Amino acid sequence: MAKFVDFYSDREAQDIVEAFLERFPTMFEGFDVARIGFVTTKKKKAKYPIKVHSVKYPQSVWLSKAYIFETLEVAWKKCDQKKKNMSVFRAMCAIPMGGFDEQSKAFGKVLQPDIKMFMKEYAACGGVPNWEENPSAKDPMSQTAEQVAKAVPVGEAIPEEDDGTVKRKAVTVGDVASVSKTVSKT
C-alpha cells in the first residue's frame, strides 16, 4: 500500500483561526478549534489556498475532529498575510452554526457558498466587492466588530415571507423583454 507523505502539520492557519475567534466572538459562536485538524499539503495546486473537509464516521471516532482545514502549500506561500487572513475567514464561514455540536443536524457539515456567507465575507473585507482579487479589500483582522456590522448589506436577495418560505414566481417572456429594453436604453 502506497503512503501519502506530502503533508505536514502547521500552526499558522490555526493561529489565524484563534485570532479571529478572539476578535469576533459573537460571529463564530460555538466554534471549537480543538475539533479542527490543521494540515498543509505539499505539491498540490489549487485556486484557493485553503480547503475545508468534514470528517465522517469512522475517521471521526479516532480523530475526534469534526473538520480538517487543509492549506495547500503552493497557493498558501504565494499569499501575503492579508490574503491568508481572508482565506481563513472564508473557511470559517463555511462551517454552519451547530457544526461542532454533535446533537445538531449541522454537525460536521460544510456549507455550500450562499448569499449569507458572501455577505459575511463582504462585510469583513470592508464592503469591497470581489475581495479576492481587489487590492483595496481590507484585512478582516484589521476590522472591528462594529465596522463589520456596519458593512453588512441591508435587505435580502430574495425576501422571505412571514412563515420563512420564499415566494417565487416564474419568469415570463415579458419580464425578460422589459429588462432587455431597460438595459439597451442605458
Phi and psi in degrees as a GROMACS rama.xvg file:
@    title "Ramachandran Plot"
@    xaxis  label "Phi"
@    yaxis  label "Psi"
@TYPE xy
-76.9241  145.698  ALA-2
-103.626  141.577  LYS-3
-101.829  108.408  PHE-4
-115.617  11.126  VAL-5
-88.4393  49.9392  ASP-6
-149.072  160.582  PHE-7
-153.62  160.362  TYR-8
-84.739  139.454  SER-9
-142.37  140.825  ASP-10
-93.683  -8.16227  ARG-11
-58.9648  -49.6958  GLU-12
-65.9254  -36.9498  ALA-13
-64.1316  -40.239  GLN-14
-63.5651  -37.3554  ASP-15
-67.3648  -42.1569  ILE-16
-59.9702  -46.5715  VAL-17
-62.4907  -38.0329  GLU-18
-65.6599  -39.6489  ALA-19
-65.0286  -37.7538  PHE-20
-65.8299  -34.0706  LEU-21
-71.1241  -39.2736  GLU-22
-75.097  -40.1622  ARG-23
-125.493  68.6754  PHE-24
-65.6281  -31.686  PRO-25
-82.9232  -26.2576  THR-26
-69.2757  -35.4062  MET-27
-115.886  49.8772  PHE-28
-64.6821  133.868  GLU-29
85.2914  1.40613  GLY-30
-71.3075  131.855  PHE-31
-124.754  102.597  ASP-32
-63.211  -30.68  VAL-33
-65.3081  -19.9825  ALA-34
-96.0511  12.9748  ARG-35
-117.536  131.77  ILE-36
-95.1816  136.08  GLY-37
-113.634  126.621  PHE-38
-142.968  147.186  VAL-39
-114.552  128.646  THR-40
-102.378  131.629  THR-41
-87.3173  157.009  LYS-42
53.4805  29.191  LYS-43
-119.77  119.438  LYS-44
-90.4052  144.073  LYS-45
-158.122  161.658  ALA-46
-73.1777  -41.4866  LYS-47
-104.969  146.309  TYR-48
-78.2698  -8.12463  PRO-49
-143.647  142.332  ILE-50
-126.188  148.346  LYS-51
-109.863  127.859  VAL-52
-120.415  137.973  HIS-53
-90.2632  143.531  SER-54
-98.3868  121.211  VAL-55
-100.558  164.673  LYS-56
-64.497  137.418  TYR-57
-92.7051  -7.01741  PRO-58
-60.4493  -34.8602  GLN-59
-63.2579  -22.6545  SER-60
-66.9851  -47.7914  VAL-61
-90.4004  -22.6267  TRP-62
-83.6344  -27.7378  LEU-63
52.022  30.2368  SER-64
-114.199  144.509  LYS-65
-95.4319  -27.009  ALA-66
-141.182  158.532  TYR-67
-127.532  127.646  ILE-68
-96.8211  112.547  PHE-69
-102.638  112.787  GLU-70
-90.2323  138.11  THR-71
-100.329  111.709  LEU-72
-52.1412  -44.7446  GLU-73
-60.7466  -51.3126  VAL-74
-71.4776  -37.0461  ALA-75
-63.3156  -43.1726  TRP-76
-71.0961  -21.3513  LYS-77
-76.9669  -16.2686  LYS-78
-84.416  143.361  CYS-79
-83.6932  177.646  ASP-80
-62.9903  -38.4571  GLN-81
-61.9069  -44.4595  LYS-82
-66.3956  -37.7252  LYS-83
-63.5685  -43.6771  LYS-84
-61.2938  -43.3375  ASN-85
-65.2277  -38.2446  MET-86
-67.8233  -40.9961  SER-87
-66.9555  -40.5771  VAL-88
-58.9844  -43.4896  PHE-89
-60.9081  -43.1655  ARG-90
-63.6976  -38.926  ALA-91
-66.2105  -35.3465  MET-92
-68.5005  -20.0901  CYS-93
-77.2586  -8.78057  ALA-94
-96.9465  122.204  ILE-95
-74.7285  162.656  PRO-96
-59.9533  132.435  MET-97
87.6945  5.21137  GLY-98
-65.3614  -21.6002  GLY-99
-105.002  -4.44614  PHE-100
-91.2389  115.267  ASP-101
-64.4637  -19.3839  GLU-102
-87.1779  -10.7178  GLN-103
-84.9567  150.827  SER-104
-70.3479  -19.3614  LYS-105
-88.6503  1.30734  ALA-106
-58.5288  126.561  PHE-107
72.1187  10.2152  GLY-108
-89.7643  154.449  LYS-109
-119.566  126.789  VAL-110
-70.8486  142.853  LEU-111
-79.9758  143.078  GLN-112
-55.8382  131.544  PRO-113
-139.16  179.196  ASP-114
-63.5601  -37.0434  ILE-115
-66.8911  -38.6305  LYS-116
-65.2799  -44.9142  MET-117
-66.528  -30.8646  PHE-118
-66.2948  -38.1844  MET-119
-63.2562  -47.5255  LYS-120
-63.5727  -42.9448  GLU-121
-58.3889  -45.8131  TYR-122
-67.2864  -42.1115  ALA-123
-68.8951  -23.181  ALA-124
-97.3909  20.7156  CYS-125
84.394  18.2177  GLY-126
72.438  29.699  GLY-127
-100.982  120.463  VAL-128
-69.0709  152.915  PRO-129
54.6278  49.649  ASN-130
-62.6729  -23.9846  TRP-131
-67.211  -34.1175  GLU-132
-106.319  -12.001  GLU-133
-88.1816  115.943  ASN-134
-67.9275  -16.234  PRO-135
-82.763  -0.703059  SER-136
-65.7823  142.782  ALA-137
-88.1175  153.511  LYS-138
-73.0382  124.678  ASP-139
-58.3958  -26.9108  PRO-140
-71.1065  -20.5774  MET-141
-90.5214  -6.92591  SER-142
-87.9077  149.366  GLN-143
-95.6352  166.186  THR-144
-62.0442  -35.2729  ALA-145
-67.3157  -41.597  GLU-146
-63.5019  -40.3509  GLN-147
-66.1287  -42.9306  VAL-148
-61.2501  -37.6441  ALA-149
-69.1853  -31.3879  LYS-150
-83.4807  -8.51815  ALA-151
-67.5153  125.143  VAL-152
-62.2367  142.327  PRO-153
-88.1409  140.049  VAL-154
95.0655  175.349  GLY-155
-126.334  155.689  GLU-156
-64.8085  -44.8962  ALA-157
-127.139  109.772  ILE-158
-63.9164  144.204  PRO-159
-94.2998  154.241  GLU-160
-79.9614  175.361  GLU-161
-60.9744  -31.9846  ASP-162
-86.4336  4.59704  ASP-163
92.2026  -4.77253  GLY-164
-87.3383  160.575  THR-165
-103.415  127.032  VAL-166
-84.9936  117.79  LYS-167
-118.528  152.882  ARG-168
-138.303  154.011  LYS-169
-69.6575  145.056  ALA-170
-82.9528  130.324  VAL-171
-103.819  168.481  THR-172
-61.7817  -36.7091  VAL-173
-63.1872  -38.087  GLY-174
-62.4953  -45.0453  ASP-175
-66.8797  -40.3525  VAL-176
-64.0077  -40.8368  ALA-177
-68.0855  -33.9416  SER-178
-69.8114  -43.7467  VAL-179
-67.2867  -31.1613  SER-180
-67.9483  -39.9679  LYS-181
-66.3687  -40.6399  THR-182
-68.6931  -40.6756  VAL-183
-68.6875  -26.5173  SER-184
-73.0156  -26.4681  LYS-185
